[in-house]
Amino acid sequence: MASSLLTVWRVVGLAPKPNLSKRGGSRGASMEMGGGDGGVSYKKFVSFALEETQRHTHLVSSPLQDKYNHIKSIDRKSDLKMLSYKAPKIRLLRSLCIEGDESIQVLDFAVFPEPTFDLPIFCANFFTAATINIVVLDLNPLHDIMVHKAYKEKYYKDLLPLGLKYAERLPWGGKLTSESIRFFSPIVIWTKFVPGQDKYDVLYSAFVDYYRSWLKLMDQASPEKEAAQITSNCEAQHKYLTWRAEKDPGHQVLKRLIGETRAKDLVWSFLFSGVDTLGSKTFLDYFPDYCCEDGKINEKRSMIGKSFETRPWDTGGNFIGK
């Protein structure tokens, strides 16, 4: 995804167990955004998501939770905290948070549907430092909406007003590669801003609205009955996971924090769990343009070399970035 952002992402999760007795609303984040050192914390976001999900389905802990729950960085200055759940329509709901020194906070929250459903993948990646916030929030399309127009109509037509609302308040954040854009929807929020309480409140409101929209889609979703469509859903999710696991620059940050071996395990087995089980195709099977002469994967983020400095969709959700 956006290289400037993902260089620090891929590390998030700090959230308490959901308090199901309290209603998680779209209130501003002002009362609970502060971290222990006075910086921002994303615990409120994860708490809301877990509480709200429990109102729509029955969450149970994922088998991943036993192994992936907390890691202390090598220098002992940063905490990585992980949560993972599953539900009848959810293959994996997981969060990874990093709270470190120098007020750096990161949230990586995602929800992957069971392959019997063609639901979008909920994706929230937030990075906060002393002078900048970098954000991606989206319902990532499971199937390529450049090709599958019916899929785009099915899931995004009614969400366009929501996307336009927040596109005005959280404007486009700059260059995004054409390889990355294929995994985003017309309502994606990709933005950068100087830290401030007003912006945090807007971001929390967007997270709440987007996540509630995803849960509504989940409630309405019916399982696929055709084996061919289930196979297609499974391969589409595997392709997404394969891209993210291989090309996520945040791997470098994790290597610095916890070492190369643990970082690779966390990326492949937790953040993008399923890359080794949902399919057998390799990265180069899906993305042959990245093959070097020696058969290895090119480390470049973009082979096409094209990027989009402004939002490449019009107000009707039509792609205009060609």
Secondary structure, DSSP 8 states (H G I E B T S, - for coil): --HHHHTT-S-B-------TTS------STTT-B-TTSSB--HHHHHHHHHHHHTTS--EE-GGGGTSSEEE-TTSS-EEEEEEEEETTEEEEEEEEEE-STT-EEEEEEEEE-TTS---EEEEEEEE-SS-EEEEEEEE-SS-TTT-HHHHHHHHGGGHHHHHHHHHHS---S--BHHHHTT--TT-EEEEE---HHHHHHHHHHHHHHHHHHHHHHHH------HHHHHHHHHHHHHHHHHHHHH-THHHHHHHHH-HHHHHHHIIIIITTTTTTS----HHHH-GGGB-TTS-B---S-SS--B-SS-SB-TTS-B---
